[in-house]
Amino acid sequence: MVRSFLIALVSGLLCIPFAIADEFPIPTDVSILGKTLNVKGFVSVEDENYWALDGNDLLEKTHPILEKTVHDFIVPYFENNKVTSDLIEQVGWKSHYDLDNLVVTLDIPLDATKAQDIHFTPQYSSQPPDGYTQVQPSFFSGVMNVYATHTQNINKLDEFTDSIALRTAMTFGSVVFEDGHSYFYSSQGSTPGFQRDATRIMYQTEDKNSLFQLGDYISQSEIVSLGSGDIFGLAYSRQPSYLNGSRRGNSVPISLETPSLVRVSINGEEYRTLRLAPGQYNLRDLPVDSGTNEIKVEFVDQNGISTERYLNVVNRPELLYSGDVEAQVVAGVEQEYVDGAKEIYKEQPAAQGMVAYGLNQYWTASLWGEWLEEEQQFGLLQNVALGNSFVTLDLSTTQNMNSDSYKALTSLYYPDVLFGFLKDINLSHSYNQYYWSNGGATTDQNLGFSTAIYTPSDFGYLSFSSGIRWRGNAHQRTYASINSSYRLFSSLRASLNLRWEDSDDEPNQYSAYLSFSMPLGSSDYSVDYTTRYNTEEDEIESSLSASRYDIDNYWRASVNFVDKEYDSASLSYRNRHPRANSTVRLTSSRETSGDPLRTMEVGVETGIAWAGSNVTVTSPVNSGFALVSLSEEFENYALTRDKYNRVKIVPKEEASSSTILVPVYNNSQRLIKVNSENLDFNEELKAQRYSASSGLRQGSEIVLDKLSGFFVTGLLVNDKSQPLIDVVGELSSPSSNEAYPFYTDDFGQFELDMVPEGQYLLSLYGVDHLPYKVNIRESMAQEGIFIELNEIQLRHQ
């Protein structure tokens, strides 16, 4: 409470020697554009409105959010100075001092600050701050997400398709069971029926550095890229904590609102094709090279409408600290994607593994291998740091029924800016020697170059990559590509991808992709235009779309053209709700073929989550979570979310839910603050700040308890009936050990709020008086809230 804090502050100030009473240092919260910075500050005992900030500390804390020219401008004013409100005004800013909470707010012009990156996934803290109630995961928790879609041919009502995807995650202590299955049905009988997407059991050790898995394992190797998904079996991995907590560059999150074929290409070469039901996915462990990589993701829906997305992924070699080990071992049977679905080959055993060791802080060596029934690979990878650069040497051998081969790959990665405009440069060369089973021998060589091109703008990227391959002395393949995306004129977003390739099979092939996106009026509305040249059909495909997005709903209308002819169109609407998400989509396609296809698609996404004794219906959640619920005492209240998506208590007439689900990132903490401003005057939460922790997919339970009490006033006098002025005391409960401090005013009066019913002892700090017994009963309250104790006479001991 603010009052209690002020009493403690005043008591502390009185203990400060008079020699430094003018000014003393104190950590001060400084609010700038919604960010709270902790800056060294100064306050005065004699003047409660006086404040100053340490200029050097303020410059250091504001440097990341201020434009360089603005920062350089304020340095002469703030450096080695105490920054007061007058000095703030001299640089053209404004300030406000909240005395009760010791917060200084600086009003800075928006154009003085750097543009801030907005993360579209929640950011989580790994360590809880002081003052938050720690909440541990429940022993048994889980979530079951359901994605259902029905697609109807409007022209032929007897033609339709259905898909249902079930994603389940259950935890028993530290053991996690995950399962994903999909069912596809078509009235034409062309879909495969049931499809297993992923099934695994995981156990994570308490230090979170070791992970055991059974089933479709998730690769946990950072030093050596061992792709997951090719083996179904038992896996063990161990990572140092600094790698385990890192965010990987070789993963691409995607979200599907309709059943689709998803084709992934890396640097122009097709990597994998998957058939996926609606839902959220993360394409993990992509086998990207060091430096900049071009990732192309193509979505093809059931109507044949294709959408492309280009991404720029920067990957860099990793090193271990000296003496640290990273390891992963997998043993099982082979599996592969057939027509987009996984198929297990039970008669084909398989294994893979790697172990990396930090020889010193600059050199990490790794042994790796993969054993399949038809092919075996073994290699030695070495990453060496030279200043900020990395040199990689990968020596490997591959044996199969057709040949024995030996490969040497050398690459140099330079992350800094070179020649003033090149950045994240990677230069690689590989030499492959093949010895064929028929007695022949051939040699392949690959030379690759990729770089990001540095530009003054912070609002996009530009990258270039190229490569050439020889077999013997004969040319086999050459390619070059440019991938870029920039925000222009403050609002227009333009993306461009150009690719040229010349190979023996397909000489002189090229493709172009161009898109524009522009908000209309406000940031909720936008218009997008994309065009690409299809080299296979020698035609230009273009699309014009308009959309509106906010937190609760989203709609999008698009029209597609082939050359100049209208080809297809779609209109979709998506509604988001804490309990379920819904989608409606109308599509018209194949208009240029003479046999148009017109469909209507309806989709629903929902789920059930549980933790401890709490169960709730929720929209899909794909991480750990916390269930926040009201205790039975809150019979007249419900829970909802405010406009910032935070938990809020409201009267029951305004909402119907008594439980809210809050996602918590795996192996991390999330701070949850409950907005309780709608509680009655005499009601308060026992705790409203929580720190919920999660392991792998673990859920926790938070039950909000109510603290009810009365507003108590009284008058203190001594044994001569004279008011006791400016004294500090407390009401203490012998049964609960709770204490409620107070101070008296110039008339000897005091007041306290939120004092529960019970028996208390009233005593004063530093004053020789006998404790006084006080009874707080509901029958004493006026209007159920106010209790007036009248005059209380305290006697000397």
C-alpha positions in Angstrom: 0.0 0.0 0.0 1.1 3.5 -0.8 0.3 4.7 2.8 2.5 2.0 4.3 5.3 2.7 1.9 5.2 6.4 2.8 5.3 5.6 6.5 8.4 3.5 6.0 10.0 6.1 3.7 9.4 8.9 6.2 10.7 6.8 9.1 13.8 6.1 7.0 14.3 9.7 6.2 14.2 10.7 9.8 17.1 8.4 10.5 19.4 10.1 7.9 22.0 12.4 9.5 21.2 16.1 9.1 24.5 16.7 7.3 23.1 14.9 4.2 19.5 15.9 4.6 19.6 18.2 1.6 19.9 15.4 -0.9 20.4 11.7 -0.9 20.6 9.1 -3.7 17.7 6.7 -4.4 16.9 4.4 -7.3 14.2 6.1 -9.4 11.8 4.8 -11.9 11.7 6.9 -15.1 8.9 6.3 -17.5 9.6 7.0 -21.2 7.1 6.1 -23.9 5.7 3.3 -21.8 9.1 1.9 -20.9 10.2 2.0 -17.3 13.9 2.6 -16.7 15.6 2.3 -13.3 17.9 5.3 -13.1 20.1 6.6 -10.2 18.2 9.6 -8.8 18.2 12.1 -5.9 15.5 13.4 -3.6 15.4 15.8 -0.7 14.1 15.6 2.8 13.5 19.3 3.1 11.6 19.7 -0.2 9.4 16.7 -1.1 8.9 18.0 -4.6 12.6 18.1 -5.4 14.1 15.4 -7.7 17.1 15.0 -9.9 18.5 12.2 -12.1 22.1 11.2 -12.6 22.8 12.5 -16.1 25.4 9.8 -17.0 23.1 7.0 -15.9 20.2 8.6 -17.8 22.2 8.9 -21.0 23.3 5.2 -20.8 19.7 4.0 -20.2 18.1 6.1 -22.9 20.8 5.5 -25.6 19.0 2.3 -27.0 15.7 4.2 -27.6 16.9 7.6 -28.9 17.9 8.6 -32.4 21.7 9.1 -32.6 21.3 12.8 -33.5 19.0 13.4 -30.5 21.3 11.5 -28.2 24.3 13.6 -29.4 22.3 16.8 -28.8 21.5 16.1 -25.1 25.0 14.8 -24.2 26.3 18.3 -23.4 23.3 19.0 -21.2 23.2 15.7 -19.2 26.8 14.4 -19.1 28.3 14.8 -15.6 25.2 16.8 -14.5 22.2 16.2 -12.3 19.2 16.4 -14.5 16.4 18.4 -13.0 13.0 19.5 -14.4 14.6 22.8 -15.5 17.3 21.0 -17.5 14.6 18.8 -19.1 12.8 22.0 -20.3 16.1 23.4 -21.7 16.3 20.5 -24.2 12.6 20.9 -25.2 11.1 18.0 -23.2 8.6 17.9 -20.4 8.6 16.1 -17.1 6.2 15.0 -14.4 7.0 13.8 -10.9 4.6 11.3 -9.2 5.5 11.9 -5.5 3.4 9.0 -4.2 5.1 6.4 -6.4 8.5 8.1 -6.9 8.1 7.9 -10.7 9.5 10.5 -13.0 7.8 10.6 -16.4 9.6 12.2 -19.3 7.5 13.4 -22.3 9.8 13.0 -25.4 8.7 13.8 -28.9 8.0 10.6 -30.8 10.3 11.6 -33.7 13.2 11.7 -31.3 13.0 7.9 -30.6 14.1 5.0 -32.7 11.5 2.7 -34.3 11.1 -0.2 -32.0 10.8 -3.8 -33.2 7.4 -5.3 -32.2 7.5 -9.0 -31.3 4.4 -10.8 -32.6 4.9 -13.5 -30.0 4.8 -12.7 -26.3 8.2 -12.1 -24.7 8.8 -13.8 -21.4 11.1 -13.3 -18.4 13.2 -16.1 -17.1 13.5 -14.8 -13.5 10.6 -13.4 -11.4 11.1 -10.0 -9.8 10.6 -9.4 -6.1 7.0 -8.8 -5.0 5.5 -11.5 -7.2 3.9 -14.7 -5.9 5.7 -17.7 -7.5 3.4 -20.3 -9.1 4.8 -23.7 -9.9 3.3 -26.0 -12.6 0.6 -28.5 -11.6 1.6 -32.2 -11.5 -1.1 -33.1 -14.0 -2.0 -30.6 -16.7 -2.7 -30.6 -20.4 -4.4 -29.1 -23.4 -6.4 -30.7 -26.3 -6.7 -28.5 -29.4 -9.3 -29.3 -32.1 -9.2 -27.8 -35.6 -12.3 -28.7 -37.8 -12.9 -27.5 -41.4 -15.7 -28.3 -43.8 -15.4 -27.2 -47.5 -18.4 -27.3 -49.7 -18.6 -27.1 -53.5 -21.3 -24.6 -54.1 -21.9 -25.6 -57.7 -22.1 -29.4 -56.9 -23.6 -29.9 -53.4 -22.6 -33.6 -53.3 -18.9 -32.7 -53.4 -17.3 -31.7 -50.2 -14.2 -32.3 -48.0 -13.7 -32.4 -44.3 -10.7 -32.2 -42.1 -10.2 -32.6 -38.3 -6.9 -32.1 -36.6 -6.4 -33.1 -32.9 -3.4 -31.8 -31.1 -2.9 -33.1 -27.5 -0.3 -32.4 -24.9 -0.4 -33.9 -21.4 2.1 -33.5 -18.6 2.6 -35.8 -15.6 5.2 -34.0 -13.5 8.2 -33.7 -15.9 6.9 -36.3 -18.3 5.2 -34.8 -21.4 3.0 -36.7 -23.9 2.4 -34.9 -27.3 0.3 -36.3 -30.1 -1.0 -34.8 -33.4 -3.3 -36.7 -35.7 -5.4 -35.4 -38.7 -8.3 -36.8 -40.6 -9.1 -35.8 -44.2 -12.3 -37.0 -45.9 -13.4 -36.2 -49.5 -16.7 -37.2 -51.1 -14.6 -38.0 -54.2 -12.4 -40.4 -52.1 -9.1 -38.7 -53.1 -7.8 -37.9 -49.6 -5.7 -40.3 -47.4 -8.0 -40.5 -44.3 -6.1 -40.6 -41.0 -2.6 -39.1 -40.9 -0.2 -39.0 -38.0 1.5 -35.7 -37.7 3.7 -36.2 -34.6 3.7 -38.4 -31.5 6.3 -38.3 -28.8 6.9 -38.7 -25.1 9.4 -36.4 -23.5 11.2 -36.1 -20.1 13.3 -33.1 -19.2 15.7 -33.3 -16.3 15.4 -30.7 -13.5 18.3 -28.6 -14.7 16.5 -28.4 -18.1 19.8 -29.4 -19.9 19.0 -33.0 -20.8 16.0 -34.3 -22.7 14.8 -37.8 -23.3 12.3 -38.4 -26.2 10.5 -41.4 -27.7 8.7 -41.0 -31.0 9.0 -38.1 -33.4 11.8 -36.4 -31.7 12.7 -32.7 -31.7 16.3 -32.1 -32.6 18.2 -30.4 -29.8 21.6 -30.0 -31.5 22.9 -26.5 -32.3 26.5 -27.1 -33.2 25.7 -29.8 -35.8 22.4 -29.6 -37.6 20.8 -33.0 -37.4 17.4 -32.7 -39.1 14.5 -34.1 -37.2 11.6 -36.1 -38.8 13.6 -38.8 -40.6 13.7 -41.2 -37.7 11.0 -42.5 -35.3 12.6 -43.8 -32.1 14.4 -43.0 -28.9 16.5 -39.9 -28.5 18.7 -38.4 -25.8 20.1 -34.9 -26.0 22.2 -32.7 -23.7 22.9 -29.0 -24.1 24.5 -26.3 -22.0 21.9 -23.9 -20.7 23.1 -21.0 -22.8 22.3 -23.0 -26.0 19.1 -24.5 -24.6 17.7 -21.1 -23.9 18.7 -19.6 -27.3 16.2 -18.7 -30.0 17.1 -20.6 -33.2 17.5 -18.9 -36.5 16.7 -22.0 -38.5 13.0 -22.1 -37.8 10.0 -20.6 -39.5 6.6 -20.2 -37.8 3.5 -20.5 -40.0 -0.2 -20.4 -39.4 -2.8 -22.2 -41.6 -6.4 -21.3 -41.7 -7.3 -23.9 -44.3 -6.0 -27.4 -45.2 -3.0 -26.9 -47.4 0.0 -28.5 -49.1 3.1 -26.6 -47.8 6.2 -26.6 -50.0 9.5 -25.4 -48.4 12.5 -24.4 -50.6 15.9 -23.4 -49.2 18.2 -21.3 -51.4 16.3 -22.4 -54.5 16.3 -26.1 -53.8 13.1 -27.9 -52.7 13.4 -29.2 -49.2 10.1 -30.8 -48.1 6.4 -31.0 -48.9 3.9 -31.4 -46.1 0.1 -31.8 -46.0 -1.1 -29.9 -43.0 -4.5 -29.3 -41.4 -5.4 -25.8 -40.1 -3.3 -24.8 -37.1 -0.1 -23.2 -35.9 3.2 -24.9 -36.9 6.9 -24.2 -36.5 9.2 -25.5 -39.3 12.1 -26.3 -37.1 15.7 -27.4 -37.8 15.8 -26.2 -41.4 19.2 -27.3 -42.9 20.4 -23.7 -43.7 24.0 -22.6 -44.4 25.9 -20.1 -42.4 25.2 -16.5 -43.4 22.0 -15.3 -45.1 19.5 -17.9 -46.5 16.5 -17.5 -48.7 13.5 -19.5 -47.5 10.5 -19.9 -49.8 7.3 -21.3 -48.3 4.4 -22.0 -50.7 0.9 -22.7 -49.5 -1.5 -24.5 -51.9 -5.1 -24.8 -50.6 -7.7 -27.3 -51.6 -8.9 -25.1 -54.5 -5.4 -24.9 -56.0 -4.8 -21.3 -55.0 -1.2 -20.8 -54.3 0.4 -18.2 -52.0 4.1 -17.6 -51.6 6.1 -16.2 -48.7 9.8 -15.3 -48.8 11.9 -15.0 -45.7 15.5 -14.0 -45.0 17.1 -16.3 -42.4 20.5 -15.5 -41.0 22.4 -18.4 -39.4 25.8 -18.3 -37.8 28.1 -21.0 -36.4 28.0 -21.8 -32.7 30.8 -22.4 -30.2 30.9 -24.1 -26.9 32.6 -22.7 -23.8 35.9 -24.5 -23.1 35.2 -28.0 -21.6 31.4 -27.9 -22.4 29.7 -30.8 -24.2 26.7 -30.9 -26.5 25.4 -34.4 -27.5 22.5 -36.1 -29.2 21.9 -39.7 -29.9 18.9 -41.2 -31.8 18.0 -44.8 -32.5 14.8 -46.1 -34.2 13.4 -46.8 -37.6 13.3 -44.7 -40.8 10.3 -42.6 -41.7 9.8 -40.1 -44.6 7.1 -37.9 -46.1 5.1 -39.6 -48.8 2.7 -37.2 -50.6 3.0 -34.8 -47.7 2.2 -37.5 -45.0 4.6 -39.4 -42.7 5.2 -43.1 -43.3 7.2 -45.3 -41.0 9.3 -48.2 -42.3 9.4 -50.6 -39.4 11.8 -53.0 -41.2 14.5 -50.3 -41.8 16.5 -49.5 -38.6 18.2 -46.1 -38.3 20.4 -44.1 -36.0 22.1 -40.8 -35.8 24.2 -38.9 -33.3 26.7 -36.1 -32.6 28.9 -35.0 -29.8 30.6 -31.6 -29.7 33.3 -30.5 -27.3 34.7 -27.0 -26.6 38.4 -27.4 -26.9 38.8 -23.8 -25.9 36.7 -20.7 -26.1 37.7 -20.2 -29.8 37.5 -23.8 -31.1 34.7 -26.4 -31.0 35.1 -29.9 -32.6 32.2 -32.2 -33.3 31.9 -35.9 -34.4 28.6 -36.7 -36.1 27.1 -39.6 -38.0 23.9 -41.1 -39.4 23.3 -44.8 -40.1 20.5 -45.9 -42.4 20.0 -49.3 -43.9 20.9 -48.0 -47.4 23.3 -45.2 -46.5 25.8 -44.3 -43.8 27.4 -40.9 -43.1 30.2 -39.9 -40.7 32.0 -36.6 -40.3 34.1 -34.3 -38.2 33.0 -30.6 -38.0 35.2 -27.9 -36.6 34.2 -24.3 -35.9 37.0 -21.8 -35.1 36.5 -18.2 -34.2 39.0 -15.6 -35.6 38.0 -12.4 -33.9 34.3 -11.9 -34.9 34.6 -14.2 -37.9 34.2 -18.0 -38.0 36.0 -20.6 -40.1 34.2 -23.9 -40.5 35.8 -27.2 -41.8 33.5 -30.2 -42.2 35.1 -33.5 -43.3 32.7 -36.3 -44.0 32.3 -39.6 -45.8 29.2 -41.3 -47.2 28.7 -44.9 -48.2 25.8 -46.5 -50.0 25.1 -49.3 -52.5 26.1 -47.1 -55.4 29.2 -45.3 -54.3 31.7 -44.3 -51.6 32.2 -40.5 -51.4 34.4 -38.1 -49.4 33.6 -34.5 -48.9 35.5 -31.5 -47.6 33.5 -28.3 -46.9 35.3 -25.1 -45.9 33.4 -21.8 -45.2 34.3 -18.4 -43.9 31.5 -16.4 -42.1 32.1 -12.6 -41.4 29.3 -10.9 -39.5 30.5 -7.3 -39.5 30.1 -4.7 -42.2 32.7 -5.0 -45.0 33.5 -2.4 -47.7 30.8 -0.2 -46.1 27.8 -2.2 -47.4 28.3 -6.0 -47.0 27.3 -7.8 -43.8 26.8 -11.4 -42.6 29.1 -12.6 -45.4 29.5 -16.3 -46.0 32.0 -17.8 -48.6 32.0 -21.6 -48.9 33.7 -24.2 -51.0 33.1 -27.9 -51.1 35.0 -30.7 -52.8 33.3 -34.1 -53.3 35.1 -37.2 -54.5 32.8 -40.1 -55.6 34.0 -43.7 -56.2 31.3 -45.6 -58.0 30.6 -49.3 -57.5 31.0 -49.9 -61.2 34.6 -48.7 -60.9 34.4 -45.1 -62.1 35.2 -41.9 -60.2 33.9 -38.3 -60.4 34.6 -35.1 -58.7 32.0 -32.4 -57.7 32.9 -28.9 -56.6 30.6 -26.2 -55.2 31.4 -22.5 -54.7 28.9 -20.4 -52.8 28.6 -16.8 -51.7 25.9 -15.0 -49.7 25.7 -11.7 -48.0 23.3 -9.2 -46.5 23.6 -5.8 -48.1 23.8 -3.1 -45.5 21.6 0.0 -46.1 20.9 3.0 -43.9 17.3 2.0 -43.4 16.4 0.0 -40.2 13.0 -1.1 -41.8 13.9 -4.0 -43.9 16.6 -6.2 -45.4 18.4 -6.8 -48.7 20.4 -10.0 -49.4 22.2 -11.6 -52.3 23.3 -15.2 -52.8 24.9 -17.1 -55.6 26.6 -20.4 -56.3 28.2 -22.5 -59.0 28.6 -26.3 -59.3 31.0 -28.3 -61.5 31.3 -32.0 -62.2 34.8 -32.7 -63.2 35.6 -29.7 -65.4 32.1 -29.4 -66.8 29.6 -26.8 -65.5 26.4 -28.2 -63.9 24.5 -25.4 -62.2 24.8 -21.7 -61.6 22.4 -19.5 -59.7 22.0 -16.0 -58.3 19.2 -14.4 -56.3 18.2 -11.2 -54.6 15.8 -11.1 -51.7 14.6 -7.9 -50.2 11.8 -6.3 -48.2 11.6 -2.7 -47.1 9.2 -0.2 -45.6 9.0 2.9 -47.8 7.6 6.4 -47.2 6.7 5.4 -43.6 3.8 3.2 -44.6 4.4 1.4 -47.9 6.0 -2.1 -47.6 7.7 -3.4 -50.8 9.2 -6.9 -51.2 11.2 -8.2 -54.2 12.6 -11.6 -55.0 14.6 -12.2 -58.2 16.2 -15.6 -59.0 18.2 -16.7 -62.0 19.4 -20.3 -62.6 21.2 -22.0 -65.4 21.6 -25.8 -65.2 22.2 -28.6 -67.6 18.6 -29.8 -67.3 16.9 -26.4 -67.3 19.1 -23.7 -68.9 18.6 -20.0 -68.3 15.6 -20.1 -65.9 14.5 -17.1 -64.0 11.7 -16.0 -61.7 10.5 -12.7 -60.2 8.3 -12.0 -57.2 7.1 -8.5 -56.3 4.7 -7.4 -53.6 3.4 -4.1 -52.2 1.5 -3.6 -49.0 0.1 -0.2 -47.8 -2.2 0.7 -44.9 -5.3 2.7 -45.7 -6.2 5.6 -43.4 -5.3 3.7 -40.2 -3.1 0.8 -39.4 -6.1 -1.6 -39.2 -6.7 -1.5 -43.0 -4.2 -2.3 -45.8 -4.1 -3.0 -49.5 -1.6 -5.5 -50.9 -0.4 -6.1 -54.4 1.8 -9.0 -55.5 3.0 -10.2 -58.8 5.4 -13.0 -59.9 6.6 -14.4 -63.2 6.0 -18.1 -63.7 8.8 -19.4 -65.8 7.2 -22.9 -66.3 4.0 -21.5 -67.8 5.6 -18.3 -69.2 2.9 -16.1 -67.5 2.5 -13.4 -65.0 0.5 -14.1 -61.9 -0.7 -11.2 -59.8 -3.0 -10.6 -56.9 -4.7 -7.6 -55.4 -6.1 -7.8 -51.8 -7.6 -5.7 -49.1 -7.7 -6.6 -45.4 -8.5 -5.4 -42.0 -6.9 -6.7 -38.8 -7.5 -6.2 -35.1 -7.1 -8.3 -32.0 -10.6 -9.9 -32.2 -11.3 -10.3 -36.0 -9.7 -10.3 -39.4 -11.1 -10.2 -42.9 -9.4 -10.3 -46.3 -10.6 -10.1 -49.9 -8.4 -10.9 -52.8 -8.6 -11.1 -56.6 -6.0 -13.1 -58.6 -5.1 -12.6 -62.3 -3.1 -14.7 -64.8 -1.5 -12.2 -67.2 -4.5 -9.8 -67.6 -7.3 -12.4 -67.2 -9.3 -12.8 -64.0 -8.5 -16.3 -62.5 -9.7 -16.5 -58.9 -11.0 -14.6 -55.9 -11.5 -15.3 -52.2 -13.2 -13.6 -49.3 -12.4 -14.7 -45.7 -13.4 -13.7 -42.2 -11.8 -14.9 -39.0 -13.0 -14.2 -35.5 -10.9 -14.7 -32.4 -12.4 -15.5 -29.0 -10.9 -16.7 -25.8 -13.0 -19.9 -26.1 -12.8 -20.6 -29.9 -11.7 -19.2 -33.2 -13.9 -19.4 -36.3 -13.3 -18.9 -40.0 -15.6 -18.4 -43.0 -14.1 -18.4 -46.5 -15.7 -18.1 -50.0 -13.5 -19.0 -52.9 -13.9 -18.9 -56.7 -11.0 -20.5 -58.7 -10.1 -21.9 -62.1 -12.1 -19.1 -63.8 -9.8 -19.2 -66.9 -10.1 -23.0 -67.3 -13.8 -22.9 -68.4 -14.7 -25.2 -65.4 -14.8 -22.8 -62.4 -14.7 -24.1 -58.9 -16.7 -22.2 -56.2 -16.5 -23.3 -52.6 -17.5 -22.2 -49.1 -15.3 -23.2 -46.2 -16.2 -23.1 -42.5 -13.7 -23.7 -39.8 -13.7 -23.8 -36.0 -10.7 -24.0 -33.6 -11.2 -24.7 -29.9 -9.7 -26.7 -27.1 -9.8 -27.8 -23.5 -7.1 -27.0 -21.0 -6.7 -28.3 -17.5 -4.3 -27.8 -14.6 -4.8 -29.1 -11.1 -8.6 -29.1 -10.4 -9.3 -26.4 -13.0 -10.7 -27.1 -16.4 -11.7 -24.5 -19.1 -12.6 -24.3 -22.7 -10.1 -22.2 -24.6 -8.9 -21.3 -28.1 -5.9 -23.3 -29.1 -2.7 -22.9 -27.0 0.6 -24.3 -28.1 2.9 -23.7 -25.1 2.8 -23.9 -21.4 0.0 -21.9 -19.7 -1.5 -20.7 -16.5 -5.2 -20.9 -15.6 -6.3 -17.9 -13.6 -9.6 -18.4 -11.8 -11.8 -16.8 -9.2 -12.5 -18.5 -5.9 -16.1 -19.1 -4.7 -16.0 -15.8 -2.7 -16.2 -13.9 -6.0 -19.8 -14.9 -6.7 -20.7 -11.5 -8.1 -17.6 -11.2 -10.4 -16.2 -12.7 -13.5 -12.9 -12.5 -15.4 -12.2 -11.0 -18.8 -9.3 -9.4 -20.7 -8.8 -5.6 -21.1 -7.8 -4.0 -24.4 -4.2 -4.9 -23.7 -5.1 -8.6 -23.3 -4.5 -8.5 -19.5 -6.6 -10.3 -16.9 -9.3 -8.1 -15.4 -12.0 -8.6 -12.8 -15.4 -7.2 -13.8 -19.0 -7.5 -12.5 -20.7 -10.7 -13.5 -23.1 -8.9 -15.8 -20.2 -7.8 -18.0 -18.7 -11.3 -18.6 -19.5 -15.0 -18.0 -16.1 -16.6 -17.5 -14.6 -17.4 -14.1 -11.3 -18.8 -15.7 -8.8 -17.1 -18.1 -6.0 -18.9 -19.8 -2.6 -17.1 -20.0 0.1 -18.6 -22.3 3.5 -19.2 -20.7 6.5 -19.8 -22.9 8.2 -23.2 -22.4 11.0 -23.3 -19.8 10.4 -19.8 -18.8 8.4 -17.5 -16.5 5.5 -15.1 -17.3 4.5 -12.2 -15.1 0.7 -11.9 -14.6 -0.9 -8.8 -13.0 -4.6 -8.9 -12.3 -6.6 -5.6 -12.8 -8.9 -5.4 -9.7 -10.1 -1.8 -10.0 -13.7 -3.0 -10.2 -13.8 -4.6 -6.8 -15.9 -2.9 -4.1 -14.4 -0.4 -1.7 -14.0 -3.0 1.0 -12.7 -5.8 -1.2 -9.2 -6.5 -2.3 -7.1 -9.4 -3.7 -4.9 -11.2 -1.3 -2.3 -11.2 -4.1 -2.6 -9.7 -7.6 0.9 -10.1 -9.0 2.0 -13.6 -10.0 5.0 -15.2 -11.7 3.9 -18.4 -13.4 6.6 -20.9 -14.5 6.5 -23.6 -17.1 8.6 -26.4 -18.2 7.7 -28.2 -21.4 4.0 -27.7 -22.1 3.3 -27.6 -18.4 0.3 -25.8 -17.0 -0.2 -24.1 -13.6 -3.2 -23.0 -11.6 -3.8 -19.6 -10.0 -6.9 -19.1 -7.8 -7.6 -15.5 -6.9 -8.6 -15.2 -3.2 -10.4 -12.2 -1.8 -9.4 -10.1 1.1 -12.4 -8.3 2.6 -12.2 -5.7 5.3 -13.6 -2.5 6.8 -12.7 1.2 6.6 -11.7 2.0 10.2 -11.3 5.4 11.8 -10.6 6.5 15.3 -9.3 9.3 17.6 -6.3 8.6 19.9 -5.9 10.6 23.2 -3.6 10.2 26.2 -4.6 9.7 29.8 -5.1 13.5 30.0 -7.6 13.3 27.1 -5.2 15.2 24.9 -4.9 14.2 21.2 -1.9 12.1 20.3 -0.6 14.1 17.3 1.9 12.8 14.7 2.4 9.4 16.2 2.9 6.1 14.3 1.3 2.9 15.4 -0.4 -0.3 14.3 -3.3 -2.7 14.7 -1.9 -6.2 15.1 -3.7 -9.5 15.1 -2.4 -12.1 17.6 -4.1 -14.9 15.6 -2.8 -14.1 12.1 0.3 -12.1 12.8 -1.0 -9.5 10.4 -0.3 -5.8 11.2 -1.9 -2.7 9.8 0.3 0.5 10.4 -1.2 4.0 10.7 -0.2 7.5 11.7 -2.3 10.3 13.3 -2.9 13.7 11.9 -2.9 17.1 13.6 -6.0 16.2 15.6 -5.0 12.7 16.7 -7.2 11.0 14.2 -6.2 8.0 12.1 -7.8 5.8 9.4 -7.2 2.4 8.0 -8.7 0.5 5.1 -9.1 -3.2 4.4 -9.1 -4.3 8.1 -10.7 -7.8 8.4 -13.0 -8.8 11.1 -11.3 -10.0 14.3 -9.6 -9.0 17.6 -6.6 -6.6 17.5 -4.1 -4.9 19.8 -3.5 -1.2 19.1 0.0 0.0 20.0 2.3 2.9 19.2 5.9 2.9 17.9 8.4 4.4 20.3 5.8 5.6 22.8 5.4 4.2 26.3 1.7 3.3 26.3 -0.2 0.1 27.2 -1.7 -1.8 24.2 -5.4 -1.3 23.7 -7.7 -4.1 22.7 -9.9 -3.4 19.6 -12.7 -5.6 18.3 -13.7 -5.3 14.6 -17.1 -6.8 14.0 -19.4 -6.7 11.0 -22.2 -5.6 13.3 -20.3 -2.3 14.0 -20.1 -1.4 10.3 -22.2 1.4 8.8 -23.4 0.6 5.3 -21.4 -2.7 5.6 -18.1 -0.8 5.2 -17.4 2.0 7.7 -16.5 1.4 11.3 -15.8 4.4 13.6 -14.0 3.6 16.9 -14.5 7.1 18.3 -12.1 8.1 21.1 -9.5 5.7 22.3 -7.6 6.6 25.5 -4.1 5.1 25.8 -2.5 5.0 29.3 1.1 5.0 30.3 2.6 1.8 31.5 
